[in-house]
Amino acid sequence: MNASTRIGLSPPRPAGRHGPAAFRAAVLVLAGALLAMSTGIAHGQFPTREFPKTDFDNRIVDFAEIMSGGPPKDGIPAVDDPRYVTVEEAGGWLDPDEPVIAIEIGGEARAYPLQILIWHEIANDVLGGTPIAVTFCPLCNSAIAFDRRIDGDTLDFGTTGRLRLSDLVMYDRQTETWWQQLTGTGIIGAHAGAVLVRLPAGIVAWNEFRTAFPEGSVLSRETGHSRAYGSNPYAGYDSSTQPFLFRETPDPRLPAMERVLHVAAGGAERIYPFGAFADEPVINDEVGGAPVVVMSREGTLSALDQSRIANSRRIPSAAAFSRRAANRVLEFEVRDGRVADTATGSLWNLFGEAVEGPLAGTRLEPLSRGEHFAFAWLAFHPDADVYGVPAPR
């Protein structure tokens, strides 16, 4: 359910039928209502009954920064007992261009459709022997996967029902520490200050995944919960200029709802606006002195546009990799609509694998990355390095 239906307001209408202005008006009404609901939190009334294990005295953020998102603890239920289907089975209910979060660990590949995660926001899973949390915050368009292990313990995550800077605040069920989804940082509780290890994961079109990993698995719709999978409860959000429940002024360097790709390499970080991909579908760059390549491809459906995801507009998918392979640093370009390296002419897919040519079978090292709306990433990283945009003074 979306935030408006949680508190009894009429949900925002799809922008395609009622226009961005109507959507923005609904957002403002909703934001005002939920901001009023958050005043108890802002005055330091810790929800100790709801979270009896949480050490609220041990925190690295001001509790006044946190507000109610509408639902209570676990009101948006995580997927705790994930089931899987084959690529062939999933093809019966996934549009070829529908967005999925793709993850590969230890030789195992799995797709997590956004049509499922948009309703659950967290999937606690194990892939390639690694306990992982696959997370998606619809309000920030943040798709991030984490290793669930901290200090030798494996954690299970749920939703607190709270937001900070519009971003999902998770909690672990073992200590009830609160965690910021966009940064993976413990912010309140026993693990305050700890940081979860981020795993390479990206949003790609379903057809890209099933072509690259025909033997892969797919998160099943059999989640134990009844939801309208395939529909978007945040219809029209892509057309808004006002983020949900965001009380700060968005960073002026980029439009608030511009999608960005976060890349970490060489001890440094940079974000790449999706708007840059129209002129540069392949970007050869250096981050922290490390040679990187950002590959993009048009055609993936947005999960946050129309009421039915399959009817939504198409946007790019993007991924980042090290350019070091085969004992050399490669340069990449687009040839006839496909990515090729200039040294051998080998063709590469969006998962960093050479699929044709002399380097066929070679894999580029994936870089830690995530996709977000610009307002969200820049709110948590105000000094962020933005590709093609001067640094703030």
C-alpha positions, 0 to 999 in steps of 0.5 A: 500500500502507498503512504496515502492509503495508510492514513486514509487519504486518496492516493495520488493519481497517475500523472499520465491521466491527471497531470504532474500538477495534480500529483504534486498537490497530492504529495504536498497534502500527504506530506503535511499530514504525515509531518503532523504525525511525526511531531511526537518523534521530533519531541524525543518520544522514543517508541520503546513499546514498539522497539523494546530492544533498541538502545535509544541512548546510543545513536549517531543522529538526532532523533528529530530527523526521523519521521513517521512514514505512516505504517507501524513497525513491519507494516510494510512486511519484509520477505523473510522466507523467499521462494524462487522460480526459474527464468522460464516460469518468471517469463510468464508474468514479467514484461521483457523490459520490466526492472529487476535488481540483479545480483550474482554471488559465488556463481549464483545469479538471482533477479528480484523484480521491483514489482515485488520489492516495491511492496516489501522493500526488503528481502532477507535471503542467502545467495552463493552462500552469503546472507544478503538483504536486498533493499528498495526504497521507492521514495528514493528509488534506492536499490541496494544489496547488503551482506547481512553479517556484522561482527560474526552475527547474521542479522534479519531486517525489517521496516521500522515504518520511519523515514529519515531524509525520505529514506527507508529506516530499517531495523535488525530483529536481533538487536533492534538497531535502526539502520539507514538504507541508503548508507547501510549505517546503524544510526540508533541502537547497539550497532550505531556507527557500524556499516553494512558491506554493500554488494554489487547490484543493479537495476536492469531489464528482465530481458537483460537478466534472463539472456545473461543468466538463463539458469538463474533464479527469480524471487517468486510472487509467493511471498506469503503476502497478498499484494497487487504485484505488477502494479505501482502504488506510487503512480506518477512519482517519476513526474513529480519535482517534490520528493515525498516527506523530504523537509530539506532543500534539494541540492541545486546541482541536479534535478531532485528526481534525476536518477544517478548511479553511484560508483565507488573505486580507488577509495573514492566515490562519484555519481553519474546522472542518467541524463548524461547517458543520452550523449555518453551511453558509455563513459570511460573514466577514472575514480580515485585514480582507478580506471572505470567504465560506466555502461548504459542501455535504454529501454528498461521500464520505470517502476515509479511511473504508471499504475501498471509497471508494464505500461510505464516509460522507458529509462536507461539501465546502467552499471559500472566496472573496472576497465582492467582486464586481460592484463590491460586497461581497456577503452570502450565505445558503442558500435552498432548499438552494442558495447565494444572494447577498442582493443579487440572489438569484443562485445560486452553485456551490461553485466561486464561479460564479453559475449563475443570476440577474442575476449569472450568469457572475460568478466570485468570486476563489478564496482560497488554501486547503487541507483538513487534519486539525486535528492536522496544521495546528495542529502546524505553526501552533500560534498559528493563528486558529480560527473559533469557538474562542478563541485560545490563551493 
